[in-house]
Amino acid sequence: MKLPVVFVPLLIFISLQSGCSPTVKIEPPDKPIVINLNVKIEHEIKIKVDKELDNLIENEQLF
């Protein structure tokens, strides 16, 4: 059985490709991962009080 000339390079290419299959391996590290964060959180709370509510609070008869 004689192979056509076109198939010989194709067979060589396929055999080379099967030998060169890259692999990617993912493994967890042996040591724990340490992350140091310096975070500064500032809050500013603004409360608006209606004038009527202000007057109610200042009213001595109610409290």
ChimeraX attribute file (.defattr): number of C-alpha atoms within 10 A of each C-alpha:
attribute: neighborCount
match mode: 1-to-1
recipient: residues
	/A:1	3
	/A:2	4
	/A:3	7
	/A:4	7
	/A:5	8
	/A:6	8
	/A:7	10
	/A:8	11
	/A:9	10
	/A:10	11
	/A:11	11
	/A:12	10
	/A:13	11
	/A:14	11
	/A:15	11
	/A:16	11
	/A:17	11
	/A:18	9
	/A:19	8
	/A:20	8
	/A:21	7
	/A:22	8
	/A:23	6
	/A:24	5
	/A:25	5
	/A:26	6
	/A:27	6
	/A:28	7
	/A:29	7
	/A:30	6
	/A:31	6
	/A:32	7
	/A:33	7
	/A:34	6
	/A:35	5
	/A:36	5
	/A:37	6
	/A:38	5
	/A:39	6
	/A:40	5
	/A:41	5
	/A:42	6
	/A:43	5
	/A:44	5
	/A:45	6
	/A:46	6
	/A:47	6
	/A:48	7
	/A:49	9
	/A:50	9
	/A:51	9
	/A:52	9
	/A:53	10
	/A:54	11
	/A:55	11
	/A:56	13
	/A:57	12
	/A:58	11
	/A:59	10
	/A:60	8
	/A:61	7
	/A:62	7
	/A:63	7
